């Protein structure tokens, strides 16, 4: 008997070795074997499949996949004040892979509690937990596979307005999950500048900030200045100032 296959693992899951076995969407792919490597919290598998190449020849291939579920993230913006609300927290994986201190600046968000949870429900919950804001209308931007070579996760991206009136809770994350999250309010132009400087190095955050500049709530700002990549100096050579902890 194997946890995650015949008996429940620590999260109550079984049948984890059957992922993809019933897929029929691509006739050039035939999954022949799925081997469960680990199901401690996330799920690691090795999948063997036959793949028909463009020249018609079939080959047998093997891939390892990392399944951490799906996620959602949101850009909180205030067009009246020209600001965005981001978070900063310690991320061990980036710390061990070259980030100076592991304190990553990000848009708020997180994983769906289960595969049936709607991403908008998840992102609203995460915003309250991390930033203390209860937002109104949420705009769906796009859905993205963030690392398709090995990670199954699909992230749903959203945007929502925030302001003094939406602050309803303390925020900072959940103590029981070991979270210690700062909120960071930035002038939007300063946030774009921080992408160039490398101070913002999180993919989902960069994607949402660039969307906001090109096609989102701050698109007009870029057109007004004649440059969608404003340096953040307001045109007078002076910085908009440091980020404000909220």
C-alpha positions in Angstrom: 0.0 0.0 0.0 1.4 3.4 -1.0 0.3 6.7 0.4 -1.2 8.8 -2.4 -2.0 5.8 -4.5 -3.9 3.1 -2.6 -4.2 5.0 0.8 -4.7 8.7 1.5 -1.5 10.8 1.8 -1.2 13.6 4.4 -3.7 15.7 2.4 -6.2 12.9 1.9 -5.4 12.2 -1.7 -5.4 8.9 -3.5 -5.0 7.9 -7.2 -2.2 10.3 -7.8 -0.6 7.8 -10.2 -3.5 8.2 -12.6 -2.9 11.8 -13.6 -3.2 12.2 -17.4 -4.1 8.6 -18.0 -7.5 9.5 -19.4 -6.5 12.4 -21.7 -7.6 12.2 -25.3 -7.1 15.8 -26.6 -3.9 15.1 -28.5 -3.9 12.0 -30.7 -0.1 12.3 -31.0 0.4 11.7 -27.3 -0.3 8.3 -25.6 0.5 8.2 -21.9 1.7 4.7 -20.9 2.8 5.0 -17.3 2.7 7.4 -14.4 5.0 6.8 -11.4 4.4 8.7 -8.2 7.7 10.0 -6.7 6.5 12.0 -3.8 3.3 13.4 -2.3 4.6 15.1 0.8 2.7 18.3 0.2 3.1 18.9 -3.5 3.2 16.0 -6.0 6.1 14.8 -8.0 5.6 12.3 -10.8 7.5 10.7 -13.7 5.3 10.2 -16.7 6.2 7.9 -19.7 4.5 8.6 -23.0 4.7 7.8 -26.7 4.9 10.9 -28.8 4.4 11.1 -32.6 6.8 13.6 -34.1 6.0 15.9 -37.0 7.6 13.4 -39.4 5.3 10.7 -38.2 7.8 8.7 -36.3 6.8 7.6 -32.7 9.2 8.0 -29.9 9.0 7.1 -26.2 9.7 9.9 -23.8 9.8 10.5 -20.1 9.2 13.7 -18.1 9.1 14.6 -14.4 6.4 17.0 -13.4 5.9 19.1 -10.2 2.2 19.6 -9.3 1.5 22.2 -6.7 -2.0 23.0 -7.8 -3.2 26.1 -9.5 -2.9 29.7 -8.2 -4.2 33.2 -8.5 -2.7 36.7 -8.2 -4.0 40.3 -8.4 -2.7 43.7 -9.0 -4.2 46.2 -6.6 -4.2 49.8 -8.1 -5.4 53.2 -7.2 -5.6 55.4 -10.3 -6.5 58.6 -8.3 -3.2 58.5 -6.4 -1.3 56.7 -9.1 -0.2 53.8 -6.8 -0.1 50.1 -6.6 -0.1 47.9 -3.5 2.4 45.0 -3.5 3.7 42.6 -0.8 7.2 41.6 0.4 8.0 38.4 2.1 10.8 35.9 2.4 11.0 33.2 -0.3 13.5 30.4 0.4 13.7 29.1 -3.2 14.9 32.5 -4.6 17.2 33.0 -1.6 19.1 29.7 -2.4 19.2 30.7 -6.1 21.0 34.0 -5.9 18.6 36.6 -4.6 20.5 38.8 -2.1 18.2 38.3 0.9 15.2 36.3 -0.3 12.8 39.2 0.4 10.7 39.2 -2.8 8.3 42.0 -3.9 5.2 40.5 -5.3 1.5 41.0 -6.2 -0.6 39.4 -3.5 -2.0 35.9 -4.3 -1.6 32.2 -3.6 -2.7 28.7 -4.3 -6.3 27.6 -4.7 -7.4 25.7 -1.6 -8.6 22.8 -3.8 -9.0 22.0 -7.5 -12.7 23.0 -7.4 -12.2 26.5 -5.9 -12.7 29.3 -8.4 -9.5 31.5 -8.8 -11.4 34.7 -8.1 -12.6 33.3 -4.7 -9.0 32.3 -3.9 -7.5 35.7 -4.8 -10.1 37.6 -2.8 -9.2 35.5 0.2 -5.5 36.0 -0.3 -5.8 39.7 -0.6 -7.6 40.0 2.7 -5.1 37.7 4.4 -2.0 39.4 3.0 -2.9 43.1 2.6 -6.0 43.5 4.8 -8.1 44.9 1.9 -11.5 43.7 0.8 -11.8 44.7 -2.8 -14.9 45.2 -4.9 -15.1 44.4 -8.6 -12.2 42.1 -9.8 -11.1 42.1 -13.4 -9.8 38.9 -15.0 -6.7 39.6 -17.1 -5.4 36.3 -18.3 -4.4 32.7 -17.3 -0.8 31.7 -17.7 1.3 28.5 -17.4 4.3 29.9 -15.5 6.9 27.1 -16.1 5.5 24.7 -18.6 8.6 22.6 -18.9 8.1 20.9 -15.6 5.5 22.6 -13.4 1.7 22.0 -14.0 0.6 25.1 -12.3 -1.8 27.5 -14.1 -2.0 31.0 -12.6 -5.1 33.2 -13.0 -4.2 36.9 -13.1 -6.6 39.7 -11.9 -6.7 43.4 -11.2 -8.8 45.3 -8.7 -9.0 48.9 -7.4 -8.1 49.5 -3.7 -8.1 52.6 -1.5 -8.4 53.7 2.1 -12.0 52.6 2.1 -11.2 49.0 1.2 -8.9 48.4 4.2 -10.9 46.2 6.5 -8.4 43.9 8.2 -4.8 44.0 9.5 -3.3 41.8 6.8 0.3 40.4 7.1 -0.6 36.8 6.3 -1.5 33.9 8.5 0.5 33.1 11.6 -0.4 29.4 11.5 1.2 29.2 8.0 4.3 30.9 9.2 3.6 34.0 7.0 5.2 37.4 7.8 4.1 39.6 4.9 4.7 43.4 4.5 2.6 45.5 2.3 4.3 48.0 0.1 2.6 50.9 -1.5 4.4 52.3 -4.5 3.9 55.0 -7.1 3.2 53.1 -10.3 6.1 54.8 -12.1 8.4 53.8 -9.3 7.2 50.2 -9.6 8.1 50.2 -13.3 11.5 51.6 -12.5 12.1 48.8 -10.0 11.6 46.2 -12.8 14.5 47.8 -14.7 16.7 48.0 -11.6 16.0 44.4 -10.6 14.3 45.3 -7.3 11.2 43.7 -8.6 12.2 40.2 -10.0 9.0 38.2 -9.6 7.5 37.1 -12.9 3.8 37.5 -12.1 4.3 40.9 -10.7 6.3 42.1 -13.7 3.6 40.7 -16.0 0.8 42.5 -14.2 2.7 45.8 -14.0 3.5 45.7 -17.7 -0.1 44.9 -18.5 -1.2 47.8 -16.4 1.1 50.1 -18.3 0.2 48.8 -21.8 -3.5 47.9 -21.6 -4.6 48.3 -18.0 -5.5 51.1 -15.6 -2.3 53.1 -16.2 -2.2 52.8 -20.0 -3.1 56.5 -20.3 -0.2 57.4 -18.1 2.3 56.0 -20.6 0.6 57.7 -23.5 0.5 61.0 -21.7 4.3 60.9 -21.1 5.0 59.7 -24.6 6.7 56.6 -23.1 5.0 53.6 -21.5 8.2 53.1 -19.6 8.4 56.3 -17.6 11.4 56.6 -15.3 9.4 57.4 -12.3 10.8 60.9 -11.9 7.6 62.8 -12.8 9.5 64.5 -15.6 11.4 66.8 -13.2 14.4 64.5 -12.5 13.2 63.8 -8.9 12.2 60.4 -7.7 8.6 59.8 -6.6 10.2 58.7 -3.4 10.7 55.4 -1.5 7.9 52.8 -1.1 5.5 53.3 1.8 4.9 50.5 4.2 1.2 50.2 4.8 
